[in-house]
Structure formats: structure tokens, C-alpha cells
Amino acid sequence: MQKIAIIGGGIIGITLANYLDTTKYDITLFDEGKGQATKASAGIISPWLSKRRNKRWYRLAKDGAAFLQKLATDMNLSQEIYAKNGTILLRSKGLADLANLAEQRKKDAPEIGDIELLSSYQTASKLPLLAPQESLYVSGGARLNGLLYLEYMKKLAVQKQVNFINEKAVLKRKNDHWQISTQNHQISADNVIITAGPNCKPLLEPLGYQVDLRPQKGQLIVFNTAQTESYQWPVAMLDNEADLIPANKGQIIIGATHEDEAQWDLQPTKEAFERLTENSKNFLQFPEKLLKNSFGYRIGTRAYTSDFAPFFGSLADEPSLFVASGLGSSGLTTGPYIGYLLANFFNIGSWPKKDYQKPLSTYIQERTTL
């Protein structure tokens, strides 16, 4: 039985571990668990109205959003983990244009669902925390709770006999196999898949590779509300940096910041609180009432490439070494699908025929002389 080592237990790694065929592979997953973006993420699944010009990214995100319904069925995800409650888009202008864009994209993305221009009253009825204002609603929008997803999928993976080592890993090439070392363990593997977010860069650099990745800090604020039906509310994408994401048990999440300079710093800041709450005030019906409630932070570190696009695949000069990273702020939409595609390659030996990314060499430069 071949041995596979996965380094990184975030959204890609944990999905990959659950889709790999454990009758063919002995799987060990390494994850230090610090600063993981998936644990902090709120999980907006609604890529169809993005105006990003990167067609490859949109193709991947669109198919990733469609895949989540299969994932929910395959893994029996609960409504607390994955819920298709719709998405409300709030804009000061251009709602009719967005509705037309949605209708065009629905032709090859039927999972968008119903598309409706809502009156002020209808908007507030969908999400009671919102002040009355016109909006665009798409019924296919969803949310994925990153923290609950990781916890649940780890339990499934343990049941499948996936081995977990919760320590920092170091990777070395040893003749015809890979050696992965931690403080207390050392194993060999035939194939290695690095899915460690921004940590892919320091993992690969000692092997002589230059990696186009940078860490970015993201902070979200979690408020408690008096509402009990929050899990049924749609996500609200606001007309600025902040969005409103309903969570379980009457919670609402406002997020997220994009802090390039903070990188690995996981400390909450007053500046993030003020920025996010200020950006959301004009969209809330009773902001003073909500924002004085008890609150907490979710903080993680995302991985970004120079062109804001993810990448995945095997290295040209090391076909047994695979890397997947660069998800940015769309990790819960694209990450599970990338994990599934990687697993499919190992299980049945085929890659998707669709053009999802630039060549891997765009982001990882060939090995240099050590």
C-alpha cells in the first residue's frame, strides 16, 4: 500500500483526506493548527456575481460552489455546517445590472437558483437585522462554517483510519521517498501533498523552490443577537469591505479585514473592530443595539498569490510532490473542490479537462542549486 503524507489540515487537506481511497493508500495528515484561515472563516458561498476578470478563477469558483452540494450529500453535512439559505447583495446603485449579470451566468450555473430584486420591506423580511433597503437576492447562495467543517471532517477521516499528527512538519527528499519529520515523529511517504496555506512557502524553500505566496491577516467580529432563527438567515454582502454572515445560536458575523502588513499576527485589534462596525452601521436597522452586545473575534491568515489566483498540482521535476495553495478569501468555495480534484487524481488517475489555472510554474519556480 502506497503512503501519502498531507501537510496542512485546512479546507483542502481535510477534504482531500476524506476523498482519498483508503483501500489503496496509507494516509497521514500533519497539521500544526496555528493561524488556520479555515477555522476563522465564516464561509460565504456566492461567487457568481463577482466582477473579477480572471476567467479561470471564476470557472473554478463556479464549479466549486456547485460541488458543495455533492460534498454535503457525500459527507452528510448538517445544516449547522452547510446551509443554502441564499445571498442578499446590497448596493447603492447598479442592482439591475447585477440582476442581468446573474441571469447571464445562470445559463451555465443553474445552482444560482432564483434571482429576485427585493423591495426595502422584502430585504428586511429576509434578514431582520438589516435596515430597509432595496437589494438583489439569489436563492442558491450558501454558507459553510469552516470551524465546524474541520471538526466534523476530522472525525470522518479518523473513522477511515487516516493518521493525524498535530505537530509542525519538516520535509526532506531521501533517495526514492520523502521524509517528514516533527518533534516526536518521523515517517516516510511515496507521495506528499502540501496544502498548508501560506506555510507552503517556508516548507518548499528549504528544498530550493521559490514560491509566490504571501500571508494576509483576516479578522472577523462575532456578535450575539437575541434572535434564535439566525441559522435560517441569508448572507448579506454589503457595498464595502464588511459582510454579514449568520451563524448558529443567534450569532451574526461581520467580516472580514484584509491586512497585508499584519501577516501572521493573530492578535485582535481595536482598529479592526472600528473598521468593520463602521462599515456595517449604515446597513443595520439598530446598529447601536447590536454593536453593544457581547462579541468575540475570529482571526486567521490567508494565502495570496500575486495575481490573487489559487494553484494546485504536482511539480514538474518532482512528480510525487503536490502543492495546493493561494486560495485567498474564496477558500471555502474553491478549497473543497481542489481537495476533491486532488483525491480524484490519486484514486482514478485523471485531472479535470477544464482550464482552472495558469501553469504551476507561474507560482513555484524550479528547484535552485542548494
Sequence and secondary structure as in RCSB ss.txt:
>XXXX:A:sequence
MQKIAIIGGGIIGITLANYLDTTKYDITLFDEGKGQATKASAGIISPWLSKRRNKRWYRLAKDGAAFLQKLATDM
NLSQEIYAKNGTILLRSKGLADLANLAEQRKKDAPEIGDIELLSSYQTASKLPLLAPQESLYVSGGARLNGLLYL
EYMKKLAVQKQVNFINEKAVLKRKNDHWQISTQNHQISADNVIITAGPNCKPLLEPLGYQVDLRPQKGQLIVFNT
AQTESYQWPVAMLDNEADLIPANKGQIIIGATHEDEAQWDLQPTKEAFERLTENSKNFLQFPEKLLKNSFGYRIG
TRAYTSDFAPFFGSLADEPSLFVASGLGSSGLTTGPYIGYLLANFFNIGSWPKKDYQKPLSTYIQERTTL
>XXXX:A:secstr
 EEEEEE  SHHHHHHHHHS TTTEEEEEE   SSBHHHH   EE  TT     HHHHHHHHHHHHHHHHHHHHH
T  TTTEE   EEE  SS HHHHHHHHHHHHTT GGG  EEEE HHHHHHHSTTB S  EEEETT EEE HHHHH
HHHHHHHHHTT EEE S  EEEEETTEEEEE SS EEEESEEEE  GGGHHHHHGGGT EE  EEEEEEEEEEE 
S S GGGS EEE SSS EEEE STTEEEEE   BTTTTT     HHHHHHHHHHHHTTBSSHHHHHTS EEEEEE
EEEE TTS  EEEEETTEEEEEEEE  GGGHHHHHHHHHHHHHHHHHHS   SS  SS GGGTEE     
